[in-house]
């Protein structure tokens, strides 16, 4: 009987801990917000800030957009704008890009993804540019 209690306790711990582990695998939306606001909106100066605010798309639309990795109507890739190559190319004129130079592109993409989904149109706290 003691064996079954131990197995039950281990299973319950797994059930309780697994959501926390899943959250830790997600990006940091606060870091993503800094990069998005300081780098993405910096390049889109000529456009209305509202045109690229996270609240312009739903969570599903952002996920599809980022998964498609297509930017500027297919002219280039979203992943390029979080790449070390891109950050290196703008570091002299963009302090945020310089600050994020050591962050792996995959981690930075996860952070940006977390921010735009966190601030999406159908999220609890839709984000604005400012």
Backbone torsions as a table, in degrees:
resi	resn	phi	psi	omega
1	UNK	NA	-37.0	-179.7
2	UNK	-62.7	-35.2	179.7
3	UNK	-60.1	-43.8	-178.6
4	UNK	-67.0	-35.3	176.9
5	UNK	-64.8	-41.4	179.2
6	UNK	-64.8	-43.8	179.4
7	UNK	-62.9	-42.4	179.4
8	UNK	-62.1	-45.1	178.8
9	UNK	-62.8	-41.3	179.0
10	UNK	-64.4	-42.2	178.3
11	UNK	-63.6	-42.5	179.9
12	UNK	-64.9	-40.1	176.4
13	UNK	-61.0	-43.0	178.1
14	UNK	-60.3	-41.6	179.4
15	UNK	-65.9	-39.1	-178.9
16	UNK	-74.8	-33.5	-175.6
17	UNK	-86.2	-28.2	-174.1
18	UNK	-58.0	-39.5	176.5
19	UNK	-63.1	-34.7	178.5
20	UNK	-67.3	-37.6	178.1
21	UNK	-67.9	-37.7	178.8
22	UNK	-64.6	-39.9	178.7
23	UNK	-65.0	-37.1	-178.3
24	UNK	-68.8	-22.4	179.1
25	UNK	-78.5	-19.8	179.9
26	UNK	-75.1	164.1	178.5
27	UNK	-73.1	170.6	178.2
28	UNK	-94.8	106.2	-174.6
29	UNK	-63.9	-26.9	-179.8
30	UNK	-70.4	-40.6	176.0
31	UNK	-68.1	-39.4	177.8
32	UNK	-62.0	-37.0	178.3
33	UNK	-63.3	-43.7	180.0
34	UNK	-61.3	-49.5	-178.5
35	UNK	-62.8	-46.6	-178.3
36	UNK	-60.0	-47.0	-176.7
37	UNK	-73.0	-33.4	-176.2
38	UNK	-91.3	-25.3	-177.7
39	UNK	-109.2	-55.2	-176.9
40	UNK	-62.5	-50.3	-178.4
41	UNK	-70.7	-23.7	176.8
42	UNK	-64.8	-39.1	179.3
43	UNK	-75.2	-23.3	-178.2
44	UNK	-98.3	30.7	-176.5
45	UNK	-54.5	-39.6	-175.8
46	UNK	-72.2	-17.8	-179.1
47	UNK	-91.0	161.8	171.8
48	UNK	-64.7	133.6	-179.3
49	UNK	-57.0	-33.8	179.7
50	UNK	-63.8	-23.2	-178.6
51	UNK	-66.8	-22.8	180.0
52	UNK	-121.9	12.3	178.2
53	UNK	-64.3	146.1	177.8
54	UNK	-56.1	-28.2	-177.4
55	UNK	-76.6	3.7	177.4
56	UNK	-82.0	-12.5	-180.0
57	UNK	-131.9	157.8	173.9
58	UNK	-80.9	171.0	177.9
59	UNK	-57.6	-44.9	-179.3
60	UNK	-64.8	-40.2	178.9
61	UNK	-64.7	-40.7	176.8
62	UNK	-64.1	-43.0	-180.0
63	UNK	-60.4	-44.7	178.6
64	UNK	-63.5	-43.5	-179.7
65	UNK	-60.1	-48.2	-178.1
66	UNK	-70.7	-37.1	178.2
67	UNK	-66.7	-35.1	178.5
68	UNK	-69.4	-23.1	179.4
69	UNK	53.0	43.1	-179.2
70	UNK	-123.9	124.9	-176.1
71	UNK	-124.8	152.4	178.0
72	UNK	56.1	50.9	178.6
73	UNK	55.7	40.5	175.3
74	UNK	86.6	2.7	-178.5
75	UNK	-73.7	-29.0	177.6
76	UNK	-150.9	-172.1	-174.4
77	UNK	-112.4	143.9	175.5
78	UNK	-59.7	-41.9	-176.4
79	UNK	-59.1	-27.0	178.1
80	UNK	-62.5	-36.2	-174.4
81	UNK	-77.6	-3.8	171.0
82	UNK	-114.8	0.5	-178.1
83	UNK	-71.1	154.9	177.4
84	UNK	-62.5	-36.5	179.1
85	UNK	-57.5	-46.4	179.8
86	UNK	-66.5	-46.8	-179.2
87	UNK	-61.2	-38.2	177.6
88	UNK	-63.0	-38.6	-176.0
89	UNK	-71.8	-22.0	-178.1
90	UNK	-114.7	4.6	-173.3
91	UNK	-60.5	-27.9	-179.1
92	UNK	-72.9	-27.3	-178.0
93	UNK	-109.1	-6.7	-177.8
94	UNK	-135.0	105.7	-176.8
95	UNK	-63.9	-32.8	179.6
96	UNK	-64.6	-42.0	178.3
97	UNK	-61.3	-41.1	177.9
98	UNK	-64.1	-39.9	-179.4
99	UNK	-63.9	-34.2	-176.8
100	UNK	-93.0	10.0	-176.2
101	UNK	-58.0	-37.0	-175.8
102	UNK	-83.9	-7.2	-179.3
103	UNK	-79.2	128.5	177.3
104	UNK	-60.3	144.3	-177.6
105	UNK	-57.6	-38.1	-179.2
106	UNK	-64.8	-39.7	178.3
107	UNK	-67.8	-40.9	179.6
108	UNK	-65.8	-39.7	177.1
109	UNK	-63.7	-39.7	176.9
110	UNK	-62.9	-38.8	179.0
111	UNK	-66.3	-45.5	179.1
112	UNK	-64.4	-42.8	177.4
113	UNK	-58.2	-45.6	-179.9
114	UNK	-60.5	-41.0	-179.8
115	UNK	-66.0	-49.7	-175.8
116	UNK	-67.5	-32.6	177.0
117	UNK	-74.1	-38.8	176.9
118	UNK	-62.0	-35.6	-177.4
119	UNK	-103.4	15.4	-177.5
120	UNK	-64.3	164.0	-178.2
121	UNK	-53.6	-38.6	-177.5
122	UNK	-99.4	14.5	177.8
123	UNK	-83.6	169.7	178.6
124	UNK	-65.7	-32.6	-178.1
125	UNK	-129.5	76.6	179.4
126	UNK	-53.9	130.3	-176.6
127	UNK	-91.0	145.6	172.7
128	UNK	-108.7	170.6	-179.1
129	UNK	-65.0	-40.2	-174.6
130	UNK	-110.1	NA	NA
